[in-house]
Amino acid sequence: GDRRQRMGRTSRFLFDIVPDVCIIGFCVLLLVQGIGYTRMGVLRTATNSQVNMAFVYAAIPTFAALSIIYAVANLLADLRAFQRGEPASPAPPPEAE
C-alpha cells in the first residue's frame, strides 16, 4: 500500500538524481584540473596567433562551472518535486509504467 508507493517514489527520486550527482562530481574534478591547466597556459603563447593559451584553456573550467550550476539546478528541481509528491520532470510516458 502506502509504504510501497512511498518506496517507489523514493527509489525513483534516488534514480533521478544519480546522473546529476555524477555530473557534479565529474565537473568539480574538471574545474579543479582546468584551473591548474589554465594557470600553466599563462606561460604559453600560440605560435601563429600570439594568443596567450590561458584564454583558450579557460574554456575548461568555465564549462565545468556552468555545468555544475546546471546540474545543481536540476537536482534542486527534482528535490522540490519529490517534496511536493510530484514526479521529477520530465515524467516518463504513461505506457512506460
C-alpha atoms as an extended CHARMM CRD file, in Angstrom:
* protein
*
        97  EXT
         1         1  GLY       CA              0.0000000000        0.0000000000        0.0000000000  PROA      1               0.0000000000
         2         2  ASP       CA              1.2820000000        3.3600000000        1.1450000000  PROA      2               0.0000000000
         3         3  ARG       CA              4.7480000000        2.1530000000        2.1100000000  PROA      3               0.0000000000
         4         4  ARG       CA              5.2750000000        0.5190000000       -1.2710000000  PROA      4               0.0000000000
         5         5  GLN       CA              4.1790000000        3.7000000000       -3.0470000000  PROA      5               0.0000000000
         6         6  ARG       CA              6.4890000000        5.7630000000       -0.8050000000  PROA      6               0.0000000000
         7         7  MET       CA              9.4330000000        3.4320000000       -1.5180000000  PROA      7               0.0000000000
         8         8  GLY       CA              8.6400000000        3.6360000000       -5.2180000000  PROA      8               0.0000000000
         9         9  ARG       CA              8.7430000000        7.4430000000       -5.1150000000  PROA      9               0.0000000000
        10        10  THR       CA             11.9200000000        7.4350000000       -3.0180000000  PROA      10              0.0000000000
        11        11  SER       CA             13.6030000000        4.9320000000       -5.3340000000  PROA      11              0.0000000000
        12        12  ARG       CA             12.6010000000        6.9390000000       -8.4050000000  PROA      12              0.0000000000
        13        13  PHE       CA             13.9320000000       10.1290000000       -6.7890000000  PROA      13              0.0000000000
        14        14  LEU       CA             17.2520000000        8.4640000000       -5.9860000000  PROA      14              0.0000000000
        15        15  PHE       CA             17.3980000000        7.0630000000       -9.5040000000  PROA      15              0.0000000000
        16        16  ASP       CA             16.6530000000       10.5220000000      -10.9540000000  PROA      16              0.0000000000
        17        17  ILE       CA             19.3980000000       12.2950000000       -9.0040000000  PROA      17              0.0000000000
        18        18  VAL       CA             22.2140000000        9.8320000000       -9.7990000000  PROA      18              0.0000000000
        19        19  PRO       CA             23.1070000000       11.4580000000      -13.1600000000  PROA      19              0.0000000000
        20        20  ASP       CA             23.1500000000       14.9480000000      -11.6460000000  PROA      20              0.0000000000
        21        21  VAL       CA             25.3390000000       13.8230000000       -8.7400000000  PROA      21              0.0000000000
        22        22  CYS       CA             27.7380000000       12.1210000000      -11.1690000000  PROA      22              0.0000000000
        23        23  ILE       CA             27.8770000000       15.2260000000      -13.3760000000  PROA      23              0.0000000000
        24        24  ILE       CA             28.5650000000       17.4410000000      -10.3710000000  PROA      24              0.0000000000
        25        25  GLY       CA             31.3530000000       15.1470000000       -9.1640000000  PROA      25              0.0000000000
        26        26  PHE       CA             32.9850000000       14.9600000000      -12.5840000000  PROA      26              0.0000000000
        27        27  CYS       CA             32.6670000000       18.7120000000      -13.1560000000  PROA      27              0.0000000000
        28        28  VAL       CA             34.2330000000       19.5240000000       -9.7850000000  PROA      28              0.0000000000
        29        29  LEU       CA             37.2220000000       17.4170000000      -10.8400000000  PROA      29              0.0000000000
        30        30  LEU       CA             37.2260000000       19.1080000000      -14.2550000000  PROA      30              0.0000000000
        31        31  LEU       CA             37.0200000000       22.5390000000      -12.6220000000  PROA      31              0.0000000000
        32        32  VAL       CA             39.9730000000       21.9080000000      -10.3190000000  PROA      32              0.0000000000
        33        33  GLN       CA             42.1140000000       20.3600000000      -13.0560000000  PROA      33              0.0000000000
        34        34  GLY       CA             41.0510000000       23.0110000000      -15.5780000000  PROA      34              0.0000000000
        35        35  ILE       CA             42.1130000000       25.8210000000      -13.2680000000  PROA      35              0.0000000000
        36        36  GLY       CA             45.5430000000       24.2190000000      -12.9530000000  PROA      36              0.0000000000
        37        37  TYR       CA             45.7540000000       23.7360000000      -16.7080000000  PROA      37              0.0000000000
        38        38  THR       CA             44.7600000000       27.3700000000      -17.2880000000  PROA      38              0.0000000000
        39        39  ARG       CA             47.4580000000       28.5410000000      -14.8760000000  PROA      39              0.0000000000
        40        40  MET       CA             50.0460000000       26.6010000000      -16.8730000000  PROA      40              0.0000000000
        41        41  GLY       CA             48.6980000000       28.2000000000      -20.0630000000  PROA      41              0.0000000000
        42        42  VAL       CA             49.6690000000       31.6590000000      -18.7990000000  PROA      42              0.0000000000
        43        43  LEU       CA             53.2580000000       30.7920000000      -19.6780000000  PROA      43              0.0000000000
        44        44  ARG       CA             52.4060000000       29.6300000000      -23.2030000000  PROA      44              0.0000000000
        45        45  THR       CA             51.6620000000       31.6040000000      -26.3440000000  PROA      45              0.0000000000
        46        46  ALA       CA             50.2190000000       30.1880000000      -29.5540000000  PROA      46              0.0000000000
        47        47  THR       CA             52.8600000000       30.2010000000      -32.2630000000  PROA      47              0.0000000000
        48        48  ASN       CA             50.8590000000       31.6190000000      -35.1780000000  PROA      48              0.0000000000
        49        49  SER       CA             48.2770000000       33.8310000000      -33.4680000000  PROA      49              0.0000000000
        50        50  GLN       CA             50.3430000000       35.0010000000      -30.4960000000  PROA      50              0.0000000000
        51        51  VAL       CA             47.2780000000       34.4140000000      -28.2620000000  PROA      51              0.0000000000
        52        52  ASN       CA             48.0290000000       33.5750000000      -24.6640000000  PROA      52              0.0000000000
        53        53  MET       CA             46.9130000000       29.9570000000      -24.2040000000  PROA      53              0.0000000000
        54        54  ALA       CA             45.3530000000       30.7240000000      -20.8190000000  PROA      54              0.0000000000
        55        55  PHE       CA             42.4350000000       32.2750000000      -22.7260000000  PROA      55              0.0000000000
        56        56  VAL       CA             41.9770000000       29.0590000000      -24.6850000000  PROA      56              0.0000000000
        57        57  TYR       CA             42.3890000000       26.7550000000      -21.6790000000  PROA      57              0.0000000000
        58        58  ALA       CA             39.9900000000       28.8670000000      -19.5870000000  PROA      58              0.0000000000
        59        59  ALA       CA             37.1520000000       27.2470000000      -21.5430000000  PROA      59              0.0000000000
        60        60  ILE       CA             37.6350000000       24.0700000000      -19.4910000000  PROA      60              0.0000000000
        61        61  PRO       CA             36.9070000000       25.4700000000      -16.0050000000  PROA      61              0.0000000000
        62        62  THR       CA             34.2700000000       27.8070000000      -17.4670000000  PROA      62              0.0000000000
        63        63  PHE       CA             32.3960000000       24.8610000000      -18.9500000000  PROA      63              0.0000000000
        64        64  ALA       CA             32.7770000000       22.9290000000      -15.6860000000  PROA      64              0.0000000000
        65        65  ALA       CA             31.4030000000       25.7880000000      -13.5790000000  PROA      65              0.0000000000
        66        66  LEU       CA             28.4130000000       26.2670000000      -15.8900000000  PROA      66              0.0000000000
        67        67  SER       CA             27.7250000000       22.5290000000      -15.8890000000  PROA      67              0.0000000000
        68        68  ILE       CA             27.8130000000       22.4620000000      -12.0750000000  PROA      68              0.0000000000
        69        69  ILE       CA             25.2680000000       25.2960000000      -11.9600000000  PROA      69              0.0000000000
        70        70  TYR       CA             23.0150000000       23.4640000000      -14.4370000000  PROA      70              0.0000000000
        71        71  ALA       CA             23.2490000000       20.1310000000      -12.5960000000  PROA      71              0.0000000000
        72        72  VAL       CA             22.5860000000       21.7370000000       -9.1970000000  PROA      72              0.0000000000
        73        73  ALA       CA             19.5190000000       23.4830000000      -10.6520000000  PROA      73              0.0000000000
        74        74  ASN       CA             18.2360000000       20.1260000000      -11.9470000000  PROA      74              0.0000000000
        75        75  LEU       CA             18.9620000000       18.4970000000       -8.6030000000  PROA      75              0.0000000000
        76        76  LEU       CA             17.0440000000       21.1890000000       -6.7180000000  PROA      76              0.0000000000
        77        77  ALA       CA             14.1040000000       20.9070000000       -9.1410000000  PROA      77              0.0000000000
        78        78  ASP       CA             13.9910000000       17.1400000000       -8.5680000000  PROA      78              0.0000000000
        79        79  LEU       CA             14.1640000000       17.6490000000       -4.8000000000  PROA      79              0.0000000000
        80        80  ARG       CA             11.3150000000       20.1900000000       -4.8450000000  PROA      80              0.0000000000
        81        81  ALA       CA              9.1810000000       17.8710000000       -6.9930000000  PROA      81              0.0000000000
        82        82  PHE       CA              9.8900000000       14.9680000000       -4.6200000000  PROA      82              0.0000000000
        83        83  GLN       CA              8.9310000000       17.0540000000       -1.5900000000  PROA      83              0.0000000000
        84        84  ARG       CA              5.6380000000       18.0360000000       -3.2610000000  PROA      84              0.0000000000
        85        85  GLY       CA              4.9340000000       14.4260000000       -4.1990000000  PROA      85              0.0000000000
        86        86  GLU       CA              5.2060000000       15.1100000000       -7.9180000000  PROA      86              0.0000000000
        87        87  PRO       CA              7.2440000000       13.1200000000      -10.4220000000  PROA      87              0.0000000000
        88        88  ALA       CA             10.5450000000       14.6140000000      -11.4510000000  PROA      88              0.0000000000
        89        89  SER       CA             10.3870000000       16.1840000000      -14.8720000000  PROA      89              0.0000000000
        90        90  PRO       CA             10.4750000000       15.0120000000      -17.4900000000  PROA      90              0.0000000000
        91        91  ALA       CA              7.9900000000       12.3700000000      -16.3940000000  PROA      91              0.0000000000
        92        92  PRO       CA              8.1050000000        9.0190000000      -18.1890000000  PROA      92              0.0000000000
        93        93  PRO       CA              5.3040000000        8.3240000000      -20.6610000000  PROA      93              0.0000000000
        94        94  PRO       CA              2.2560000000        6.5770000000      -19.0980000000  PROA      94              0.0000000000
        95        95  GLU       CA              2.8330000000        3.3670000000      -21.0880000000  PROA      95              0.0000000000
        96        96  ALA       CA              6.3360000000        3.0430000000      -19.5770000000  PROA      96              0.0000000000
        97        97  GLU       CA              4.9640000000        2.4500000000      -16.0670000000  PROA      97              0.0000000000
